[in-house]
Amino acid sequence: MSPSTVAIISVVILVIFFLLRMPVAYVMAMVGFLGFAYMVSTESSLSILAKDFWSMFSSYSLTVIPMFVFMGTIAFYSGMSGRLYDAAYKFFGQLRGGLALATIVACAGFGAMCGSTNAAAAAMGRVTLPEMRRYKY
């Protein structure tokens, strides 16, 4: 098959799996792996898969995220995040979309405290959902 035909078939497979509500990351990884294995070789695609996994898991920004999620959980159960959220809500709650603004300000405050925006986003996800449910958002 020509590369154009393989690309068209890959896009069709992507759309089918997306319509079946499969997770995007898994579908794209599977289709990319199979397409590369078909076009080049299975050996090369396994080598690239192993190299990509190693580079992803050994990157600093991804290795610290579990600890920051743990820190966010501790902040949630200690009440610190709730107080930070309440303070932001008192400033922005009366505005239209005030709870969304309070969420952004609380995330920015948490990011300033921990120093990593990626990790703060992961940690604040655990914190903001219960607080938003508390305000019936």
Sequence and secondary structure as in RCSB ss.txt:
>XXXX:A:sequence
MSPSTVAIISVVILVIFFLLRMPVAYVMAMVGFLGFAYMVSTESSLSILAKDFWSMFSSYSLTVIPMFVFMGTIA
FYSGMSGRLYDAAYKFFGQLRGGLALATIVACAGFGAMCGSTNAAAAAMGRVTLPEMRRYKY
>XXXX:A:secstr
  HHHHHHHHHHHHHHHHHTT  HHHHHHHHHHHHHHHHT HHHHHHHHHHHHHHHHT HHHHSHHHHHHHHHHH
HHHTHHHHHHHHHHHHHTTSTTHHHHHHHHHHHHHHHHHS HHHHHHHHHHHHHHHHHHTT 
